[in-house]
Amino acid sequence: MSHKDHNGNRPVEVIPDPKDPILASAEIIHDPEHDRHKGPHVKGPHDPKEINPKMASDIAYWSHEFHVSGEQLHEAIRTHGTHVDKVRAALKH
């Protein structure tokens, strides 16, 4: 059975104590699809042609896609606009 920890941040597995079924321990489940700092895996951008710098999911997706930090992506957007092709070209230099 899988639950969140007491802060609700990470999935944990509840393991019943065989000597006393009312007591249980919790162990962290190491799930590569879950990262409490990045949230769940992002499957795709909100708009495949434009980057919305106000959407954390867009920044996470395009930073990963372009292999740059969020700060580097924001700087490219400030300089070259939000169109994906322009940002991609700027980050290749």
C-alpha positions in Angstrom: 0.0 0.0 0.0 1.5 3.4 -1.0 0.9 6.7 1.0 2.5 10.1 1.2 4.8 10.9 4.1 3.6 13.2 7.0 4.4 16.3 4.9 2.6 14.9 1.9 5.8 15.2 -0.2 7.1 11.7 -1.0 5.5 8.4 -1.6 6.1 5.9 1.2 5.2 2.2 1.5 3.4 1.1 4.7 4.8 -2.2 6.0 2.6 -3.8 8.7 4.4 -5.2 11.7 3.7 -8.9 11.7 3.8 -9.0 15.6 1.4 -6.2 16.0 -0.8 -5.5 12.9 -1.9 -2.1 14.3 1.7 -0.8 14.1 3.4 -0.1 10.8 6.6 1.4 9.6 7.0 3.6 6.5 9.8 3.3 3.9 10.4 5.8 1.1 9.7 4.5 -2.3 12.4 5.5 -4.7 10.4 6.4 -7.8 12.4 8.0 -10.6 9.2 9.5 -12.1 8.7 11.5 -8.8 11.0 14.3 -7.7 9.6 16.6 -5.1 11.6 19.5 -6.5 10.5 19.1 -10.0 7.0 17.6 -9.6 5.7 14.8 -11.7 7.2 14.0 -15.0 6.1 16.6 -17.6 4.9 14.9 -20.8 4.9 17.9 -23.1 4.8 21.7 -23.3 1.6 23.7 -23.0 2.2 25.0 -26.6 4.8 23.3 -28.8 5.7 26.5 -30.6 5.8 29.1 -27.7 7.4 29.0 -24.3 5.3 30.6 -21.5 8.0 31.9 -19.0 5.3 32.2 -16.3 4.5 28.5 -16.4 6.8 26.4 -14.3 5.9 23.3 -16.3 7.0 25.0 -19.6 10.3 26.1 -18.0 10.9 22.6 -16.7 10.1 21.0 -20.0 12.1 23.3 -22.2 15.1 23.5 -19.8 15.2 19.7 -20.0 14.7 19.7 -23.7 17.5 22.2 -24.4 19.8 20.9 -21.6 20.1 24.3 -19.9 19.1 25.6 -16.5 15.9 27.5 -16.0 17.9 30.7 -15.5 19.6 30.2 -18.9 16.3 29.6 -20.5 14.8 32.7 -19.0 17.7 34.8 -20.2 17.3 33.4 -23.8 13.6 34.2 -23.6 14.3 37.8 -22.4 16.8 38.3 -25.3 15.1 36.4 -28.2 11.4 36.1 -27.3 9.3 33.1 -26.6 9.2 31.4 -29.9 10.7 27.9 -29.5 12.7 28.0 -32.8 14.3 31.3 -31.9 15.2 30.2 -28.4 16.5 26.9 -29.7 18.8 28.7 -32.2 20.0 31.1 -29.6 20.9 28.3 -27.2 22.9 26.4 -29.8 25.5 29.2 -30.0 
